[in-house]
Amino acid sequence: MIVSTSANVNVSQLRRELLRISARYPVDVALQKENIYRKAKRLVVMDLDSTLIQMEIIDELAKLAGVGREVAKITKSAMGGEIDFRQSLVKRVSLLKGMKTGLLQQVYDNAAFTPGAKKFIRILKKLGYKTAVISGGFDFFTSRFKNDLGLDYAFANKLEVKDGLLTGRVVGAVIDSEKKADILQMIARNESISLEQIIAIGDGANDLLMLEQAGLGIAFNAQKKVREAASYSISQRNIDTILFLLGIDEKALVDIV
């Protein structure tokens, strides 16, 4: 629906009011400016855990390592923005020390995609979009999901391994909120596109800078703090509902599929 407003409307106040209303009813409301960029997006960047897939991988690893409850508590605080993500990741990974690397494959094999994820990526590819995953998780998983879905880019932290066991450390710089935003800008430069032509999707506090950078930043089934801070929020079960924000209606979807 396209709605005309007066030039002096307070967009931030209107967005907050619509968010308040949508929280009371089973409906999502997205307020988008009608301009040349709305239907000229070229890149979709996504978080992995609890966005493209239906789990927090580090929590699943922790369960197998016998420290599930402790790690899950830290994850929840980090995703809600209550504690620093970088510090939380270092602490959680340290609790995985001595874990056999074969268990990573077990977690990968049991991972479930978010409903509509495969359809979402398939349609984006048909329409010529570039696709990327930028995760605060681990490259063991993002590289495999990149191959599974035919994504163009995948970035994540690298777990240090010695003699087939996790050392409890990550290799190189941690991909936190700031690093996610930096990577998004790097991809934009590589593809010679503007930030206005990027869609970013995530659920945690460490995604907020990435969402703010993008022309269309979407909090997908996100923590309360993230929903309130993001410009757009979706609470639908299927991630492919985001296609409607791109101006693709149900009839067009039938033709594309």
Secondary structure, DSSP 8 states (H G I E B T S, - for coil): ------TT--HHHHHHHHHHHHHHTT--------STTTT---EEEE-TBTTTBSS-HHHHHHHHHT-HHHHHHHHHHHHTTSS-HHHHHHHHHHTTTT-BTHHHHHHHHH--B-TTHHHHHHHHHHTT-EEEEEEEEEHHHHHHHHHHHT-SEEEEEEEEEETTEEEEEEESS---HHHHHHHHHHHHHHHT--GGGEEEEE-SGGGHHHHHHSSEEEEES--HHHHHHSSEEE--S-GGGGGGGGT--HHHHHHH-
